[in-house]
Amino acid sequence: MIEQIKEYLYVFFCSMLPIIELRGSIPIGCALGLPWYLNYIVSVVGNFLPVPFILLFIKKILQWMKNVPKFEKIALWVEKKAEKNTDKVTKYATFGLLVFVATPLPGTGAWTGALVAALIGMKFKYAMLSVAIGVLIAGFIMSGVSYGFLSFLSFFAN
C-alpha cells in the first residue's frame, strides 16, 4: 500500500517538472504498472498544478532574475524559449495555445504554453482554459501511446 502511494507520488511530481511533464510521467506510471486511468488523473493534475502560478507570477520572477547576475542568463534563456514559440500561439490565439499544449512533443506542454501565454499577455481565464484542455488531450495521447491504443480503447468498450 505505502509502496503504491510512493509510485503515485513519484508520477505526480514527475508530471510537475518542466520538460518531463506528461511525456515522462505517463510512461513512467505505465512502466510501474499503474492502471492507465489513475496514472492519467495523477499526471494531469500534477502537470496542471503549476500553471496558474506560472501565469500569475512568471513575469515578475523573470524580471527579478534579470537583476541578479547569477540568474540573468537563465531568465534570458527562458524568455528566448518562450519567444521562439510565440508565433505558434499568437497566430491562432486561444485555440493555438490549446493545440500547442496538446501536442506531446519536446518543447511543448503546460509549462511552455503557460509561459508563452503569460509573456504575450493572454487573459488569465483563456490561458487557463486552453492549457487545461490541452493537458487533458495530451494526457489521452500519451496514455494511448504508453498503454497501447487497443488496450487503452478497450476500457471504453466495457
C-alpha positions as a Markdown table, in Angstrom:
| # | Residue | x | y | z |
|---|---|---|---|---|
| 1 | Met | 0.0 | 0.0 | 0.0 |
| 2 | Ile | 2.7 | 2.5 | 1.0 |
| 3 | Glu | 4.8 | 1.4 | -2.0 |
| 4 | Gln | 1.9 | 2.1 | -4.3 |
| 5 | Ile | 1.4 | 5.6 | -2.8 |
| 6 | Lys | 5.1 | 6.3 | -3.4 |
| 7 | Glu | 4.7 | 5.3 | -7.0 |
| 8 | Tyr | 1.7 | 7.7 | -7.5 |
| 9 | Leu | 3.6 | 10.5 | -5.7 |
| 10 | Tyr | 6.6 | 9.8 | -8.0 |
| 11 | Val | 4.4 | 10.1 | -11.1 |
| 12 | Phe | 2.7 | 13.2 | -9.7 |
| 13 | Phe | 6.0 | 15.0 | -9.0 |
| 14 | Cys | 7.5 | 14.0 | -12.4 |
| 15 | Ser | 4.4 | 15.4 | -14.1 |
| 16 | Met | 5.0 | 18.8 | -12.4 |
| 17 | Leu | 8.6 | 19.1 | -13.8 |
| 18 | Pro | 9.2 | 21.2 | -16.8 |
| 19 | Ile | 10.4 | 19.3 | -19.8 |
| 20 | Ile | 9.3 | 15.9 | -18.3 |
| 21 | Glu | 5.6 | 16.8 | -17.8 |
| 22 | Leu | 3.1 | 14.2 | -19.2 |
| 23 | Arg | 5.6 | 13.0 | -21.8 |
| 24 | Gly | 7.6 | 11.4 | -19.0 |
| 25 | Ser | 5.1 | 10.9 | -16.1 |
| 26 | Ile | 2.6 | 8.7 | -18.0 |
| 27 | Pro | 5.2 | 6.3 | -19.5 |
| 28 | Ile | 6.8 | 6.1 | -16.0 |
| 29 | Gly | 3.4 | 5.3 | -14.5 |
| 30 | Cys | 2.9 | 2.7 | -17.2 |
| 31 | Ala | 6.3 | 1.1 | -16.5 |
| 32 | Leu | 5.4 | 1.0 | -12.8 |
| 33 | Gly | 2.3 | -1.0 | -13.7 |
| 34 | Leu | -0.2 | 1.7 | -12.6 |
| 35 | Pro | -3.7 | 1.5 | -14.2 |
| 36 | Trp | -3.9 | 3.9 | -17.1 |
| 37 | Tyr | -6.9 | 5.9 | -15.7 |
| 38 | Leu | -5.3 | 6.5 | -12.3 |
| 39 | Asn | -2.0 | 7.3 | -13.9 |
| 40 | Tyr | -3.8 | 9.7 | -16.3 |
| 41 | Ile | -5.6 | 11.5 | -13.4 |
| 42 | Val | -2.5 | 11.8 | -11.2 |
| 43 | Ser | -0.3 | 13.0 | -14.2 |
| 44 | Val | -2.9 | 15.5 | -15.4 |
| 45 | Val | -3.5 | 17.0 | -12.0 |
| 46 | Gly | 0.3 | 17.3 | -11.3 |
| 47 | Asn | 1.0 | 18.7 | -14.7 |
| 48 | Phe | -1.7 | 21.4 | -14.4 |
| 49 | Leu | -1.0 | 22.4 | -10.8 |
| 50 | Pro | 1.9 | 24.8 | -11.6 |
| 51 | Val | 0.0 | 26.6 | -14.5 |
| 52 | Pro | -1.9 | 29.3 | -12.5 |
| 53 | Phe | 1.3 | 30.2 | -10.7 |
| 54 | Ile | 3.3 | 30.5 | -13.9 |
| 55 | Leu | 0.5 | 32.6 | -15.5 |
| 56 | Leu | 0.4 | 34.9 | -12.5 |
| 57 | Phe | 4.0 | 35.2 | -11.4 |
| 58 | Ile | 6.4 | 34.4 | -14.2 |
| 59 | Lys | 6.8 | 37.9 | -15.5 |
| 60 | Lys | 7.8 | 39.2 | -12.1 |
| 61 | Ile | 10.1 | 36.3 | -11.4 |
| 62 | Leu | 11.9 | 36.7 | -14.7 |
| 63 | Gln | 12.3 | 40.5 | -14.1 |
| 64 | Trp | 13.8 | 39.8 | -10.7 |
| 65 | Met | 16.1 | 37.1 | -12.1 |
| 66 | Lys | 17.4 | 39.6 | -14.7 |
| 67 | Asn | 18.6 | 41.8 | -11.9 |
| 68 | Val | 20.5 | 39.0 | -10.2 |
| 69 | Pro | 23.8 | 38.3 | -12.1 |
| 70 | Lys | 23.8 | 34.6 | -11.4 |
| 71 | Phe | 20.2 | 34.2 | -12.7 |
| 72 | Glu | 20.3 | 36.6 | -15.6 |
| 73 | Lys | 21.3 | 34.1 | -18.2 |
| 74 | Ile | 18.6 | 31.7 | -17.1 |
| 75 | Ala | 15.9 | 34.4 | -17.4 |
| 76 | Leu | 17.1 | 35.3 | -20.8 |
| 77 | Trp | 17.1 | 31.7 | -21.9 |
| 78 | Val | 13.5 | 31.2 | -20.6 |
| 79 | Glu | 12.3 | 34.3 | -22.4 |
| 80 | Lys | 14.1 | 33.2 | -25.6 |
| 81 | Lys | 12.4 | 29.8 | -25.4 |
| 82 | Ala | 9.0 | 31.4 | -25.0 |
| 83 | Glu | 9.7 | 33.9 | -27.8 |
| 84 | Lys | 10.5 | 31.0 | -30.1 |
| 85 | Asn | 7.1 | 29.5 | -29.6 |
| 86 | Thr | 5.1 | 32.8 | -29.5 |
| 87 | Asp | 4.2 | 32.8 | -33.2 |
| 88 | Lys | 2.7 | 29.4 | -33.0 |
| 89 | Val | 0.4 | 30.6 | -30.2 |
| 90 | Thr | -0.5 | 34.2 | -31.2 |
| 91 | Lys | -1.5 | 33.3 | -34.7 |
| 92 | Tyr | -4.5 | 31.3 | -33.5 |
| 93 | Ala | -4.8 | 32.8 | -30.0 |
| 94 | Thr | -6.7 | 30.6 | -27.6 |
| 95 | Phe | -7.0 | 27.7 | -30.0 |
| 96 | Gly | -3.4 | 27.9 | -30.9 |
| 97 | Leu | -2.4 | 27.7 | -27.2 |
| 98 | Leu | -4.6 | 24.6 | -26.8 |
| 99 | Val | -3.1 | 22.8 | -29.8 |
| 100 | Phe | 0.4 | 23.8 | -28.7 |
| 101 | Val | -0.1 | 22.3 | -25.2 |
| 102 | Ala | -2.0 | 19.2 | -26.5 |
| 103 | Thr | 0.9 | 18.3 | -28.8 |
| 104 | Pro | 3.1 | 16.0 | -26.7 |
| 105 | Leu | 6.5 | 16.9 | -28.3 |
| 106 | Pro | 9.7 | 18.2 | -26.8 |
| 107 | Gly | 9.4 | 22.0 | -26.2 |
| 108 | Thr | 5.6 | 21.9 | -25.9 |
| 109 | Gly | 3.3 | 21.4 | -22.9 |
| 110 | Ala | 1.8 | 23.1 | -20.0 |
| 111 | Trp | 4.9 | 24.9 | -18.7 |
| 112 | Thr | 5.9 | 26.4 | -22.1 |
| 113 | Gly | 2.3 | 27.1 | -23.0 |
| 114 | Ala | 1.7 | 29.0 | -19.8 |
| 115 | Leu | 5.0 | 30.8 | -20.1 |
| 116 | Val | 4.1 | 31.9 | -23.7 |
| 117 | Ala | 0.6 | 32.9 | -22.6 |
| 118 | Ala | 1.9 | 35.0 | -19.7 |
| 119 | Leu | 4.6 | 36.7 | -21.8 |
| 120 | Ile | 2.2 | 37.7 | -24.6 |
| 121 | Gly | -0.4 | 39.0 | -22.1 |
| 122 | Met | -3.2 | 36.5 | -22.8 |
| 123 | Lys | -6.1 | 36.8 | -20.5 |
| 124 | Phe | -5.8 | 34.5 | -17.5 |
| 125 | Lys | -9.1 | 32.7 | -18.0 |
| 126 | Tyr | -8.5 | 32.0 | -21.6 |
| 127 | Ala | -5.0 | 30.8 | -20.9 |
| 128 | Met | -6.2 | 28.6 | -18.1 |
| 129 | Leu | -8.9 | 27.1 | -20.3 |
| 130 | Ser | -6.6 | 26.5 | -23.2 |
| 131 | Val | -3.9 | 24.9 | -21.1 |
| 132 | Ala | -6.3 | 22.8 | -19.2 |
| 133 | Ile | -7.9 | 21.3 | -22.3 |
| 134 | Gly | -4.5 | 20.9 | -23.9 |
| 135 | Val | -3.2 | 19.0 | -20.9 |
| 136 | Leu | -6.3 | 16.7 | -21.0 |
| 137 | Ile | -5.8 | 15.9 | -24.6 |
| 138 | Ala | -2.0 | 15.4 | -24.3 |
| 139 | Gly | -2.7 | 13.1 | -21.4 |
| 140 | Phe | -5.0 | 10.9 | -23.5 |
| 141 | Ile | -2.5 | 10.9 | -26.3 |
| 142 | Met | 0.3 | 9.8 | -24.0 |
| 143 | Ser | -1.9 | 7.2 | -22.3 |
| 144 | Gly | -2.8 | 5.8 | -25.7 |
| 145 | Val | 0.9 | 5.6 | -26.7 |
| 146 | Ser | 2.1 | 4.3 | -23.4 |
| 147 | Tyr | -0.5 | 1.7 | -22.8 |
| 148 | Gly | -1.1 | 0.8 | -26.4 |
| 149 | Phe | -4.1 | 2.2 | -28.3 |
| 150 | Leu | -6.0 | -1.1 | -28.4 |
| 151 | Ser | -5.8 | -1.9 | -24.7 |
| 152 | Phe | -6.4 | 1.8 | -23.9 |
| 153 | Leu | -9.6 | 1.9 | -26.1 |
| 154 | Ser | -10.8 | -1.4 | -24.7 |
| 155 | Phe | -11.6 | 0.3 | -21.5 |
| 156 | Phe | -14.4 | 2.3 | -23.3 |
| 157 | Ala | -15.8 | -0.9 | -24.8 |
| 158 | Asn | -16.6 | -2.5 | -21.5 |
